Amino acid sequence: MPVSKETLIELYRTMLKIRLFEERVAEIYWEGKSPVFNIAADPIPGEMHLYIGEEAVATGVCAHLRPDDMVAGTHRSHGHYIAKGGDLKKLMAELFGKKTGLCQGKGGHMHLFDANLHFGCGGIIGAGIPHAVGAALAFKMQGKDNVAVSFFGDGAANIGAFHESLNLAAIWKLPVVFIVEDNLYAISVPKSKSTAVKSNAERAAAYGMPGVLVDGMDVMAVYEAAGEAIARARRGEGPSLIECLCYRYKGHFEGDPQLYKPEGEEEEWRKKDPIPNFRAKLIKEGILTEEEAAKIQAEVKALVDEAEKFARESPWPEPEEALKHVFL
Ligand SMILES: Cc1ncc(C[n+]2csc(CCOP(=O)(O)OP(=O)(O)O)c2C)c(N)n1
């Protein structure tokens, strides 16, 4: 089916939102960092895992989702949250640990939760996979046509919960889509050293579900594959797996020296950068003019500026609130 001009522009805008948001986070993150933590000088405490380079994956998948569909993310989930329609101001404030953040500053960058968008993520590798299966079971039991999507890395695809989740989802024909983000590494471990099969898409057959490998640097390839899998899930035909081959341009975490990346590898993958390539394609095909593309860039930058200002000016949580919402 032809994709509308509005959808194509929206895909571009979403990828750009993720990129510009995270580039800003990368700048702010180093502000005042020192071995001795100083909350007054260091606005974003804790670790930081960025999604820069992988934007086409979250964008192409989430473009098919409704606010009441569920997404289970990872430790690298700013992009998943933004693509699901998340609020940049609340997201930035959460990274700053501020009271106005998504989780009132108590979650930080790895623990984002938004009940209105049915979105959650966390730092335990692979933990979101069974969560998505649980949400899919709930949708099925409630007779809804909603879908749950689980994003996770090639490393996470080797934990037991991955295999158990795929098995159960297939047996019970649950409306869930498993998205493997193969960015070549799990921290510093190359996929070739952790996974015997070439692609996780091959593993899907062992559980009786469709599995496809797509170019995760091409938002249209992801959009098309995800569209089929999500429509199939909504029709009650069960789960699917999509492996998206992609690349993270940053380290596993901010500060990672990335000594495990072979020389020249990043330069090769820079040629496939999903954002400038898609921009050039839209201009070439007459979907966008240079002026319109520049206007989108300025609009997205303004949103990021606004999010940063909001986070900086927001209050800290009260110390008395530290144990509120903690369930023991
Ligand atoms: C259960 C568990 N084991 C180990 C870790 C430490 N850890 C954090 S990130 C990571 C690698 C994840 O790699 P992958 O799933 O490929 O995702 P990517 O970081 O590439 O997005 C590991 C092992 C963890 N957080 N949780």
The ligand as an SDF file (V2000), in Angstrom:
LIG
                    3D

 26 27  0  0  0  0  0  0  0  0999 V2000
   19.9350   -9.4900   33.5590 C   0  0  0  0  0  0  0  0  0  0  0  0
   21.0730   -8.5680   33.2370 C   0  0  0  0  0  0  0  0  0  0  0  0
   22.2970   -9.0690   32.9420 N   0  0  0  0  0  0  0  0  0  0  0  0
   23.3270   -8.2590   32.6430 C   0  0  0  0  0  0  0  0  0  0  0  0
   23.1450   -6.8920   32.6320 C   0  0  0  0  0  0  0  0  0  0  0  0
   24.3220   -5.9720   32.2580 C   0  0  0  0  0  0  0  0  0  0  0  0
   24.1000   -5.4430   30.9080 N   0  0  0  0  0  0  0  0  0  0  0  0
   23.6520   -4.1830   30.7140 C   0  0  0  0  0  0  0  0  0  0  0  0
   23.4670   -3.8150   29.0910 S   0  0  0  0  0  0  0  0  0  0  0  0
   24.0070   -5.3350   28.6320 C   0  0  0  0  0  0  0  0  0  0  0  0
   24.1090   -5.7170   27.1690 C   0  0  0  0  0  0  0  0  0  0  0  0
   22.8340   -5.6250   26.4310 C   0  0  0  0  0  0  0  0  0  0  0  0
   23.0680   -5.8750   25.0830 O   0  0  0  0  0  0  0  0  0  0  0  0
   21.8940   -5.9340   24.0650 P   0  0  0  0  0  0  0  0  0  0  0  0
   20.7510   -6.7210   24.6260 O   0  0  0  0  0  0  0  0  0  0  0  0
   22.4430   -6.3880   22.7640 O   0  0  0  0  0  0  0  0  0  0  0  0
   21.3820   -4.4250   23.9780 O   0  0  0  0  0  0  0  0  0  0  0  0
   22.1720   -3.1090   23.4940 P   0  0  0  0  0  0  0  0  0  0  0  0
   22.8820   -2.5640   24.6900 O   0  0  0  0  0  0  0  0  0  0  0  0
   23.0760   -3.4980   22.4060 O   0  0  0  0  0  0  0  0  0  0  0  0
   21.0850   -2.1760   23.0460 O   0  0  0  0  0  0  0  0  0  0  0  0
   24.3120   -6.1330   29.7420 C   0  0  0  0  0  0  0  0  0  0  0  0
   24.8270   -7.5070   29.6720 C   0  0  0  0  0  0  0  0  0  0  0  0
   21.8770   -6.3920   32.9580 C   0  0  0  0  0  0  0  0  0  0  0  0
   21.6180   -5.0920   32.9590 N   0  0  0  0  0  0  0  0  0  0  0  0
   20.8440   -7.2370   33.2330 N   0  0  0  0  0  0  0  0  0  0  0  0
  1  2  1  0
  2  3  1  0
  2 26  2  0
  3  4  2  0
  4  5  1  0
  5  6  1  0
  5 24  2  0
  6  7  1  0
  7  8  2  0
  7 22  1  0
  8  9  1  0
  9 10  1  0
 10 11  1  0
 10 22  2  0
 11 12  1  0
 12 13  1  0
 13 14  1  0
 14 15  2  0
 14 16  1  0
 14 17  1  0
 17 18  1  0
 18 19  2  0
 18 20  1  0
 18 21  1  0
 22 23  1  0
 24 25  1  0
 24 26  1  0
M  CHG  1   7   1
M  END
$$$$
